């Protein structure tokens, strides 16, 4: 990997015990939210699609904690973690998954379309959101906001899409402050990335074609992602050039809850789970005396209770009225 050099123990000391405990709490919240959402889906309380972020938490937590909320974020339909980190409460997010009127998008978006003041949204069309991210980057440059950047998260399955290459070309041509992040979880639905993308080390090789920098990062280690995102933000703000990065991760579930992921053996999945980013951060902090096993259990229990309360809130929330369902929907009057 041609990642960002850093000393893990030194970085941990600089960040401090309180900061790192908060990051661990965020991972516990995301993990519990996803687990309970999966259970609710299986009980028929959530309709439509449900794509979980389990195994990829270090990317979102590392990004938001390193870059700060006061930037612009665009992501895919695997958007729960970013929503929770960027101002959406568990109650608001779960109510949206349940399709209720007081959900994040008034029950109209469901699992794939959460948003906040700085999260432009989760998007369901593969690669379709990438031009939106360079649009926000263009706006930042146009307005002279040199201390903010646009961050665009996409899956490995979006790399062969035309919108990906068109966006990289424009971002490079116009010197847009955009950080493109490929969350390579090794599978585009049920197709291995090696059968869908012609090269490995995707970011490094794709970036060359557009005259920008490309990096490959361990996406399953919080310290690796934190150091990378902090470095990239500073570099983009200073130089005003886009950067392409590939975060190597492994999702623990299928593409969506309806996908049994039979293309992976139990042995392969077991090896993947051994690299669990939550457990890695927990193990590191316990080893350095920054948290105890008992405190970790308390954090997990607190997150679990918070999510259970969110489920109760969603269950008791009202359904959207038929009269309001079409409000706020753009339509061409000429039709």
N, C-alpha and C positions, 0 to 999 in steps of 0.2 A: 504493500500500500504506500502511496505517496502522500500520506496524511500530514497533519500538523504536528511537529515534534512537541512533546510535553512530558513532564515528570509527574506521574499520577499522584504520588505521595506529597510532593511539593505543592501541586495544584490544590489538593484536598486541604492542606494546611492553610493556604491562602484564602480559600473559600470559607473555611470555618465550619465548626460543628453545627451551628444553628441553621445555616444556609443549606447544608447537605441533608440535614434531617427533614427540612421542608421539601426538598426534592424527592426524598424517599416517600414522604407522605403523599406527594402528588402521584407517584407511581402506584402506590397502594390504592389511591382513589380511582385512578384509571382502570387498574386491573379489576377492582371490585365492580366498578360500573359496567365493564364489559361482561363480566361473569354473570351479573344479575340480568343484564339486557339479554344475554343468550338464554337464560332460564325463562324470562318473560316471553321471548319469541317462541320458544318451544311450548309454552302454555297458551299460545294463540293471542297474547295480549299486544303483540307488535306485528303489524302487517308489512307488506312490501319486502324490501331487502334489508339485510343487516350484515355489515362488514366490520369485523372486529380488528382491533389494533394490538391484540395480545402478542407480545414478543417484540414489539417495535417501540415500546414506551420511552426508551432512552433517547430516541431521536426527538420526539416532541418536547419532552421535559428538558433535554439539553439545549434545544433551540430557543425555547421561550425564556429559560432562565439566563442564557448567555446573551441573547440579543435584546430582550425586553419586549414588553407588550406594545410599546409605542412605535411599531413598525407596521407593515402591511403583509397580511398572510393570506395565501390562497392554497387550497388543498383539494384532495379527491373526496370520493364518497366514504373513505375510511377516516372520518373527521371528528369522532367523538372526543379524542384526547385533546386535540387543538382547541375545540370548543370549551372544554372544561378548564383549560389553561388560560384562555383568553377572555374570560369574563362570563361565560354561561354557567349558571348554577346547575348542580345535579338535578334539582327539581325541574327546572326549565327544560333541560336536555331530555330527561326521562319522559316528561309530559309530551314532548315532541315525538319521541319514539312511539308513544302510545297513541299518537294522532289526536291529542286533546287541544282544546281551544286556547289554553294558556301555555302551550308549548312554545318553543323558541321561534317557530315560524307559524304559529297559530294552528298547528296540527296539519299543515298542508305540505310540509317538506319531508317529514319523517327522518329516518336515520341518516340519509345521505346528504341532507341540505341544512346543516346547522351553520349559524353565522353569529358574529358579534360586531362591535363597533370597528374593530380592526381585522377581523376575520371576514374576508369578502364572501366566504362560503365554502361549503363542501359541494363538489360538482360530480354528477353522475356520468357524463360523457367522457370516455377515456381520452385524455389529451386536450379536451375542449376548453379546459380552464386555463391553459398555459398562456394564451393571448391576453386573458384578463389580468394575469400577473404582470405582464410587461406593460399593460395599460396603466396599472398603478405605478410602475417604475417610471414610465414616461411622465406621469402627472407629478411625481416627486421631483424629477429633473426640471420640468417646466416651471414649477413653483419655487425652485431653488432650495428645496429642503434637503440639504446635504448630509444631515445627521440621521436620516431615515432610509431604509431600504425596503424593497419588495422581496418577499420570500415565496417561492413557488415549489410546492411539494407534489411529486408525481410518482407513479409506480413504474417499474421496469417495463410493464406492458404498454406504456405510452411512448416509449422511445422510438418505435418504428412509425409512429403517427406523423403525418405531415405538419400538424400544428406545432409539434415539438421543434422540428427543424426550422420552420418559418419563424418561430418565436426566437430561437437562438440567433438566427441570422439578423433579425431586426435589433435585438438587444445588443449584439456585438457591433452592428453598423452604427447605431445611434448612441452607443456608450450609456446604456441604461443601468441603473443601480439595482440589479436583480440577481438574487441568489437562487439558482435552480437546483433542487435537491431530489435526486432519484432515490426513492426508498426501494432498493432492490431486495424484495423478500423472496426472490428466486422463482416466483411463479406468477404468470399472467393468467389469471383464472386457473385452469388446470394444465397449462403448457409451461414447461420448464424454460427459463430465460435462455438457456443455451440453444433451444430450438426455435427461438423467436427473434433473437438479436444476434447479428453476425459476428460481434466481437465481445470479448470479455473486457474488464476494466473500462466499462462503458463511458464514464465521464471523461477519463483521460484521453480516450481515442476520439470521442465525438467532439470534444472541445477544440482539438487541434484544427478541425475543419472550419472553425469559425473564429480562429485567432484569439481564443480566450483560454483562461486557465481551467484545468480539470483536476479533480482530486478523488481519491478513493479512501473512505473512512470506515472504521469498525463502528457500525451503528448499534451494536449490542452492548456497548460500554458507555456509561454516562459521561465519564471523564473525557473520553475520546470525542464524543459529540459536543460536549460543552466547549472544549478547547478549540475545536474546529469552527463552530459557529461564532464564537467570540472573535477569532482571527479573521474569518471571512467578512464579518460585518465591518470591522475596522478597515480592512483592505478595500472593500467596495466603497465605503464612505470617503476614503482618502483618494482613491484612484478613479472612481466613477465608472468602473468597468464591471460587466457581469462575470459571474463565476459559476461553473457547473461542478457539482459534487455528487458522487455516488455513495450512499450509505448502505453498507452490506448488512442485511438483517435476515431473519427467518421468522415468518409468521407461524404461530402455534396452531391456528385453526385453518379451515379451508378458505377458499376465496370469499365465500359468504357462509352463513349458517346452513344454507341448503346444500352446501358442497361437503360431502363426506371425506374428501381428500384421500381417496383410495390410491392415488398415484404416489403416495409416500408410505413406506412400510412403518410398522410400529417401532422397529429398531432405529430407523432414520429419525423419526419424530422424537424418540427418547434422547438421542444425541443432540438434537436441536434444543430441547428443553433444558439440557445441562448447561446451555449458554444463556439462560434466562437473565435479561438485563436487570430485572428487579432483584433477583437473588445475588447477582454480582455486586450491585451497589450495597446491598444489605451486608454481604460478606466482607466487603472492603471496610465499611464503617464500623462493623463489630470488631474487625481485626485491628483497627486503629484506635479503638476505645472511644469512638464518637457516638456510639449507640449500643444498647444492650439487646440481647435476644428478647427479653421481657418487654422492652420499649417497642420493639418491632411488632410484637404480638398486639400491643395496645394500639399502635398505629393502624394495623390491619383491621382490628375490631372496630375502631372508630370510623374508618373508611367504609367498612361493611354496613355499619349502622346508618351512616349518612346516606348510602345508596338505598338501603331498605326503606328509609323514610321517604326518599325520592320516589320509590315505587308506590308507596302508599299515597303520596301526593298525586301521582299520575293516575292511579286507580280512582281517586275521588274527584278528579278534575272533570269539567264538563266537556262534552263533545262539541265540535263546531256546529253552529246552526246552518241549515241549508241556505238560508238567506245571505249568509256572509261568505260562503265558500268561493264565490267568484269575485269578491272584492279584491282590489289591488292587482288584478290580472290585466296585463296589457293586451289590447285587441286593436286590430286595424279597422277603423270605422268604415273604410271603403268596402269591406266584405259584406 
